[in-house]
Every structure is written in structure tokens, then in C-alpha cells.
């Protein structure tokens, strides 16, 4: 009987984790749409387009990306980064959220928050700067 209870607990825990991942994927999809249509910023995940992508596909791409870089890229981190990017005044761009999340995982101890991290990474791409915009490249962003 204790095996049955343990199995039920394990199932409930795994189901809760999966539902939370789906919620984060929905949040990410919402941010992808807002960024695309309100800010002209397209998010990709390791060169995979995310516009018009289902929840299941978002989760599958995150699992694939973890295999690609050798460490887990969390849909929770991607959703948080996308929310923060929306709150910034960035020039129109295509941003690889997978590469950005990988950098965030590697460097998160050196920043107070995701906002500080993104401000540092995108300091040359802010539209609040008075200097004229010129095309420029960095690891995670490409200005159109």
C-alpha cells in the first residue's frame, strides 16, 4: 500500500511540475506576441522561430536546447527574460532567447536581477540613447 501512495505522490508532483511548465510556456507565448507586434522584436530559440508555436513545441524546443548547450534552458528563465525585454526600450531586433538564457545561467551571480543583466547586454541597443542607430552585431541580438 505504501508503494501505491508513493506512486500517487510522484504522479501528482510530476503533473504539477508539467502544468507549471505549460503556464510558463503560455506566458512566453504571450510575451513573444507582444514583442513582435508592439515592439518589432522577434524572439527565436537557438535559431528556431517561436512565432505561431504551440505550448508543446515551446517545451520540446527547450528540451532540445538543453541537449544542444549541455545544460538545462528553463522555460521559466525564457519567460522571465522575455517579460523583462518587453519592459525595455529596445530597437527593432531579432533576439535569440536561448543564447541569452544560456548567458544568464552562466553569469547570473554577477547581476542583481534579470533587468540588470539585460541592461548590460543591450546597452548599445536601447532607443533612449540620443546617438543615431547603426546596424551592429552581438552574440544574442541582431538589429534590423
C-alpha positions in Angstrom: 0.0 0.0 0.0 2.9 2.4 0.7 4.1 1.9 -2.9 0.7 3.0 -4.2 0.8 6.1 -2.1 4.3 6.9 -3.2 3.3 6.4 -6.8 0.3 8.7 -6.4 2.5 11.4 -4.8 5.2 11.1 -7.5 2.5 11.3 -10.2 0.9 14.4 -8.5 4.3 16.1 -8.2 5.3 15.4 -11.8 1.9 16.6 -13.0 2.3 19.8 -11.0 5.7 20.5 -12.5 4.4 19.9 -16.0 1.4 22.2 -15.5 3.7 24.9 -14.2 6.0 24.5 -17.3 2.9 24.8 -19.5 1.9 28.0 -17.7 5.4 29.4 -18.2 5.2 28.5 -21.9 1.9 30.3 -22.2 3.5 33.4 -20.5 6.4 33.1 -23.0 4.0 32.9 -26.0 2.2 36.0 -24.7 5.4 37.9 -24.5 6.5 36.7 -27.9 3.3 38.1 -29.5 3.6 41.4 -27.6 7.2 41.9 -28.5 6.6 41.1 -32.2 3.6 43.3 -32.7 4.2 46.2 -30.2 8.0 46.5 -30.4 9.0 44.8 -33.6 11.3 42.4 -31.7 11.3 38.8 -32.8 12.4 36.1 -30.4 14.0 32.8 -31.5 15.3 29.9 -29.5 18.6 28.7 -31.0 17.5 29.8 -34.5 14.1 28.2 -34.1 11.3 30.6 -34.8 8.8 31.0 -31.9 6.0 32.9 -33.5 2.9 30.8 -34.1 4.4 28.0 -31.9 2.3 25.8 -29.6 2.9 25.2 -25.9 4.1 21.6 -26.6 6.5 22.9 -29.3 7.9 25.5 -26.9 8.5 22.9 -24.2 10.0 20.5 -26.8 12.4 23.2 -28.1 13.5 23.9 -24.5 14.3 20.3 -24.0 16.2 20.2 -27.3 18.1 23.3 -26.4 19.2 21.8 -23.1 20.8 18.9 -25.1 22.3 21.4 -27.5 24.2 23.5 -24.9 24.7 20.7 -22.4 22.8 22.4 -19.6 19.1 22.9 -19.0 17.5 26.0 -20.5 14.4 26.6 -18.5 11.1 27.8 -19.9 10.8 29.8 -16.7 14.0 31.7 -17.4 13.0 32.3 -21.0 9.6 33.6 -19.9 11.2 35.9 -17.3 13.7 37.2 -19.8 11.0 37.9 -22.4 8.9 39.8 -19.9 11.9 42.0 -19.0 12.8 42.6 -22.6 9.3 43.8 -23.2 9.7 46.4 -20.5 12.9 47.8 -22.1 13.1 50.4 -24.9 15.0 48.4 -27.5 15.3 49.0 -31.2 13.6 46.5 -33.5 15.6 43.3 -33.4 15.8 39.5 -33.6 16.9 38.1 -30.3 17.9 34.5 -29.6 16.3 33.9 -26.2 18.1 30.5 -26.0 21.6 32.1 -26.3 20.5 34.8 -23.9 19.2 32.3 -21.3 22.4 30.3 -21.6 24.4 33.5 -20.9 22.1 34.3 -18.0 22.7 30.9 -16.5 26.4 31.4 -16.7 26.5 34.9 -15.4 23.5 35.3 -13.1 25.7 35.5 -9.9 27.3 38.7 -11.2 24.0 40.6 -11.6 21.4 41.7 -9.0 18.5 40.9 -11.4 17.5 39.9 -14.9 16.8 43.6 -15.6 20.4 44.5 -14.7 21.7 41.6 -16.9 19.6 42.7 -19.9 20.5 46.3 -19.5 24.2 45.4 -19.6 23.8 43.1 -22.6 21.6 45.5 -24.6 23.2 48.8 -23.5 24.1 49.6 -27.2 20.6 48.8 -28.4 18.4 51.0 -26.2 16.3 53.5 -28.1 16.5 56.0 -25.3 20.1 56.8 -26.3 20.5 60.0 -28.1 23.0 58.6 -30.6 21.8 57.5 -34.0 21.2 53.8 -34.5 23.6 51.9 -36.8 23.4 48.1 -37.5 25.5 46.2 -35.0 26.0 42.6 -34.0 26.5 40.8 -30.7 26.1 37.2 -29.6 22.3 37.3 -28.9 20.9 40.2 -30.8 20.7 41.5 -34.4 19.4 44.9 -35.2 17.4 45.2 -38.4 
